[in-house]
């Protein structure tokens, strides 16, 4: 598996089965069997153009993964900061937690305890719920590991309530809102950056719990979409979700 994954230098590398077998020296049948396993586990992706890095490789720092993600997201995160004035995050799923890849903001950023490289439970953060909403329910439960969903008094307290909340995220076109669920007195509005096989990251804006973050929902959705387009090209289904969400009021 390592021999094969090492052949994918960055997110743009696409290889055929024959190219993988030839470059690794593996028998064609062996290469095909391992490639199938890597695709099922989402370390690789397979399309008519060949094999490439999959969601897990991008999310968990596969070769060229998070570096490419941060580079693609950087100008859009700065634009989001200027347009909203809120603290801005970029994060990925790391098992059942969110790992912060970037954080931008003014003076209020000191009141937000996140830092680049740190993690927080996925179920009670806007970033986490924005990504979990686009996974299958079984995968959500596997990621969270059946652990009690506890953080603050405002946190969702069970799997059924979480799945209802994730359904609301999808109905809003991908906007995830949390108020005081992760950190008291702080609110977060987030949207996932989605690729062909699902969410690879998410962006969020963070402000005081009483802030009307809902008004910047379209801006957050558009930022996530534009980062996704830079990474993967236009994905029609995502544009439809965003258009459906225009004008929808987000409630806690």
Secondary structure, 3 states (H helix, E strand, C coil): CHHHHCCCCCCCCCECHHHHHHHHCCCHHHHHHHHHHHHHCCCEEEECCEEEECHHHHHCCCCCHHHHHHHHHHHHHHHHHHHHCCEEEEEEEECCEEEEEEEECCHHHHHCCCCCCCEEEHHHCHHHHHHHCCCCHHHHHHHHCCCCCCCCCCCCCCHHHHHHHHHHHHHCCCCEEEECCCCCCEEEEEEEEEECCEEEEEEEEEEECCCCHHHHHHHHHHHHHHHHHHHHCCCHHHHHHHHHHCCCCCCC
